[in-house]
């Protein structure tokens, strides 16, 4: 499933997480294509709600939320190199303050932020 690709991706490309402030992708030209729940922290509980959006060009955007907290966006531009961090990435709010402050390549591993853990 694509969620497995997004949340626990294989390390074919090696990137370090990029720190900064990143804007959520503009989804005004996208249409909601599907929704599902997934396990974003590997504990066997499907706590992450994923929404998949597509545009006419075949690009896809995913939003990831746990409870009412949106904690990540993923953009995958159709026909482009997955290693291009400007066109293909995951941005994550690492501390639940509403600011997307980490950027990952599509093939990097990332998880639900610790600030959303129930423990």
Residue, then its C-alpha position, 0 to 999 in steps of 0.5 A: x500500500x502507498x501508506x507503507x511507502x510514505x511512512x516506512x519507505x525504503x532507503x534507496x536515496x539517502x537524505x538527511x532531514x532538512x530543518x526549516x519552515x515549509x508551506x503546505x502544498x496548494x491543493x486548489x487544483x487537486x480533487x480528493x481521491x480517497x481516504x484511509x487510516x494507517x499506522x504511522x508509528x509502528x505500534x499496530x494501531x491505525x491512528x493516522x488518517x490519510x487523505x489522497x488528492x490528485x490533479x489532472x497532471x497525475x500529481x498526488x498530495x497526501x495529508x496525514x492527521x492524528x485526531x484533529x492534528x494535521x502533522x504531515x503533507x506529502x507531494x509526489x509530482x508525476x514523472x519526476x525524479x523522487x530524489x528532487x526535494x523541490x518536487x517530491x517531499x514530505x513535510x512534518x510538524x515535529x512538535x505539534x505547533x502548526x509549523x511544518x519544520x522538517x522536510x524528508x525525501x519520499x523514500x525516507x522514514x518518518x513517523x507520527x511526531x512524539x508530541x501526538x503519542x498517547x503514552 
